[in-house]
Amino acid sequence: MMNSERREHSRLAFEQAKQVTPGGVNSAARAFGAVGGHPIFIQHAEGAWLTDIDGNRYIDYIGSWGPMILGHQHPNVKRAIHAAVDHGTSYGAPTTAETRLAELIIQAVPSVEMVRLVSSGTEATMSAIRLARGATGRDKIIKFAGNYHGHVDSLLVAAGSAAATLSVPNSPGVTRGTSQDTLVLEYNDVEQLKVTFQKFPQEIAAVILEPICGNMGCVTPTAEFLNALRTLTKQHDSLLVFDEVMCGFRVDNGGAQKLFGADPDLTVMGKIVGGGLPLAAFGGKRWIMENVLPAGRVFQAGTLSGNPLATAAGIATLEMLRDATNYEILERQSARLAAGLVTAAKKHAVPHQLNRVGSMLTLFFHDEPITNWSSASRCDTQRFAKFFWALMDRGVYWPCSQFEALFVSLAHTDELIDQTLQAADEALQEIARNELK
Ligand code: KE4
């Protein structure tokens, strides 16, 4: 059993980091804001393991927020990066590796006929939104509460007045001018989608969604919702944009669209596609993508786009993931973990819901079905925080928010799943006992 004293170096490192970096982190998601305490600073990662700077080891269920589906330091990925680095690190000129990675993406993702590589998921969604507006000549974008698409100004919005579905900025610095063309609807609400298209006929450039949500915890679309999205966007000449930054290559080699048999117009990808290095992509139907500069007039560029080291890591990762047996292994291991978590929660009478698609899942601390942001937001986040730290003290590193998905990798063996379930059982027992006091 570990305790906070054994994270003293991380605590001191955090104090030092806060002197030079806002909040001591380079991404707000890592600051442990939702669970309290301080983040742990990582020294080493290998397979399914993280080691912090105090020497504590953890079974890792964040996997760098999704990219590490093969496990940390997979030999194929390491070999590819080492080979690439001997030829330099960045050229600002095209390479055949970028074409190879684009071909692998196009072969895997059913709706994608052309692709542009960028350096982050945010950059990919920002570019996809600009492209959708440029290709349709329209301004309005529909997004859904609880969906996160990176820190794109026009998507950093919250539901405004429920009636109008008009949005309001949800960060200082996002102007009303930027947010006024973004409409925020409730995920899985078909009626609201229909009404909104009727209200803004011929004004909606695109609808963007996480086809499998990870950013309110794991939430899946109903078949009715998916059908309505495709039918209404086609009917109104709007584009359907799947943000598969998280679920792409995660739930299937072809992502959520392959799993659901969906046919979006544009797809945004990230995380796994870069094999753990900074690389993301947006792609889709050829007639749309050929609007992107210099083929077309929609501006898009990037110094490190298609970086040689990142494309090497991405190619090695996607080549591995072409073997469907990987997804059979991920399904088996993830199903074991999910079943064990439910058994433990039931055993200790802790209200819970577990949503899972393949190797992305969330144990929600709530007893009603979690189908959208309004249901997810009713989770007991205090209880989640206790669970998080009880797992950390038992060497299991869970996502540091109730509103995130956890990820199982190919490195999560039966033994590690069992070790995790033992820790989860003790953690849930501890919660149940403390709450009865
Ligand atoms: P990045 O800019 O962080 O590479 O990607 C943004 C993004 C876009 N779309 C989806 C569906 C995403 O999940 C993300 C980023 N995900 C978060 C975690 N849920 C990244 C964690 C972080 O920001 O540190």
Boltz pocket constraint, residues with backbone or C-beta under 6 A from the ligand:
constraints:
  - pocket:
      binder: B
      contacts: [[A, 27], [A, 28], [A, 29], [A, 30], [A, 65], [A, 119], [A, 120], [A, 121], [A, 122], [A, 123], [A, 125], [A, 148], [A, 149], [A, 150], [A, 151], [A, 210], [A, 214], [A, 215], [A, 243], [A, 244], [A, 245], [A, 246], [A, 270], [A, 271], [A, 280], [A, 403], [A, 404]]
      max_distance: 6.0
